[in-house]
Amino acid sequence: MGLIESNQACWQNEARAKVTLGPAVNYTPGPGEILVKNEYIGISPIDWLDQKSRPNSSKVTIHAKSFPTILGTSFAGTVQNVGPDVTTFQPNDIVAVNRSDKTLSDARYGVFQKFVVTSTNTTAKLSPNASLPSAAATIINLATGGSSSCGGLGIKYASDAGYTVITTSSPQNRDFVASLGAAEVIDHTQSLDEVVAQLEAYGPYYGILDLISKPETHRIWAKLLADKGGLVYGTLPNAKPDTFPPNVEYKFLPYSWVLEDKKHSDWARWFYDEYVPQGLQSGQIIPTRHILLEGGLEKVQESMDKLASEGISGHKYVLKL
């Protein structure tokens, strides 16, 4: 199936540089690959953090990459063509895509472009009537920050799996977070001592997932785990917070990386082939609430700047191409 339009991409030409719009190759998918016309991009904090990261820094390197590169992590669109061995996807299928960590140095897989090569292993085929903006907002999401774009699916998934989920939220997002299946929602606008006291009352915990990973949440875990120690999974790569005591371990381990581990291949196939498409269709997965931004690729940098400077609570920015 031939392309009618020429490809365009938002290129980052050097470390920490803003992206600039320019031409890109019209790709042909290879074995295990799909070519997708990008229609809605989920704008995530990891995108602008990745843009601003310093190469070879132990503190703030997000992903190792060479330049020029194309950033971006999640999107939804329509299949244009498939690789020679691909039988599970066909042209005109609508899909949601989570970019594989193994492709972060391959510009063909960059999300900030019109036509994107994707792996069949990290692509979910959706029902024909699925909402593409909702899919783009939800596919990467997987606790403090229960209303955050990364917190919503994590709460729903864990509660569906039978875990008792205790999370935090601001009062204005409490009802939404509770609807995701959280057993208790603690108001994080209270004092540090009040938040920690309530968390202690509902513990102990099998695991802690910090989807905010800012100094204010680090202080919570440092105080909560000071005596017994523990493990915190967070979204700040490479660096254990300075406020953590020696007996508290910190790990950066995105769920997408776990899905790419060969020992979890059966789970990954279930996640992309069944859980995401069927969950979105049936309502078992409650889509991340999104705010739609217009303007196409020309607005990618502005969208990242908006998220970086203003933040967002209880929603996710989705850019329409």
Secondary structure, DSSP 8 states (H G I E B T S, - for coil): ---SS--EEEEB-STT---EEEE-------TTEEEEEEEEEEE-HHHHHHHH--TT-TTT--S---SSB----EEEEEEEEE-TT--S--TT-EEEEE--GGGTT-GGG-SSBSEEEEEGGGEEE--TT--HHHHHHHTT---B-TTSTTTHHHHHHHHHTT---EEEE-GGGHHHHHHTT-SEEEETTS-HHHHHHHHHHH---S-EEESS-SHHHHHHHHHHTTTT-EEEEESS-S---TTS-TTEEEEE--HHHHHHSGGGHHHHHHIIIIIHHHHHHHTSS----EEEE-SGGGGHHHHHHHHHHH--SS-EEEEE-
